[in-house]
Amino acid sequence: MSFLAVYILEAHPSDVWQMQSNLKDNVVFASPKNEEERAFVAGACVRKLGIKFPAVLDGFDNTVEKAYTGWPDRLYLIDQNGKVAYKSRPGPFGFEPDELKAALKGIAPGNTQMQKAEVRLQK
Amino acid sequence: MLASFQHSIMSSVPISQPSSHVPPTKQRWKPVLLKVGVVLFVVWLAFVSFMWRTMKQPPERFAAVMSHMPVPAVFLAAPFETMWVRARAGELYPGDIAPAFNLQTLDKTSHIALSSLNARGPVVLVFGSYT
């Protein structure tokens, strides 16, 4: 099991759509103009939030974000066969770690339902 | 004589016709309220339609429009969450093969491919940004 943060275009850059909550938390960044600036903000994010798992930067063309409609935030679970096992609703409403937890249990080895499904497929 | 007297009285005294029917106050206001209601409904539909089209725009465009809106009011005036979930549904669904990618790490020293992580088992992807 791996976790990967995919850092995408900003949700509330100060020059486009500043949020009061971000002002209060001193999270004030203008829209990055290039990959270096995006990397800088992403680095600040990872440090301040204490994100321990690996993080990668989406290209400035936002290709991966478009493929996954990840903006403003979203959770995905890719199963061991490379298929989407869980796709959260789009943030901010759909960012629900509890749903992810349930999805993880659903694909865990030893899960009875999964075992039954596998047996059916083999037949 | 009395009959003729009565007749002359009756013919000389104009019989007051019932005054033109004046509806009670409530009924007079009903058509006005109906028209106002229809206008408000059409305005609301136009607003919801505008919000829907905006939600389907690229994120930068959507954010630029929302920055000029009274955000709490927008959430109340339209079925925002329902529309947002549909607008941002995308083309990828559970059961689909996850699109491959190979992206640079933050320190730019290497790249991480989804396939390399997936070779070791399930992968949780967390999409987001600091702001």
Interface residues (C-beta under 8 A of the other chain):
Chain A: M1 S2 F3 L4 A5 V6 Y7 I8 L9 E10 A11 H12 P13 S14 V16 W17 Q18 M19 N22 V27 F29 S31 A39 V41 A42 G43 A44 C45 V46 K48 L49 P54 A55 V56 L57 D58 G59 T63 V64 E65 A67 Y68 T69 G70 W71 P72 D73 R74 L75 Y76 L77 I78 D79 Q80 G82 K83 V84 A85 Y86 K87 R89 P90 G91 F93 G94 L100 L104 I107
Chain B: P59 E60 A63 A64 M66 S67 E81 W84 V85 R88 A89 G90 E91 L92 Y93 P94 G95 D96 I97 A98 P99 F101 L103 Q104 T105 L106 D107 K108 H111 I112 L114 S115 L117 N118 R120 G121 P122 V123 V124 L125 V126 F127 G128 S129 Y130 T131
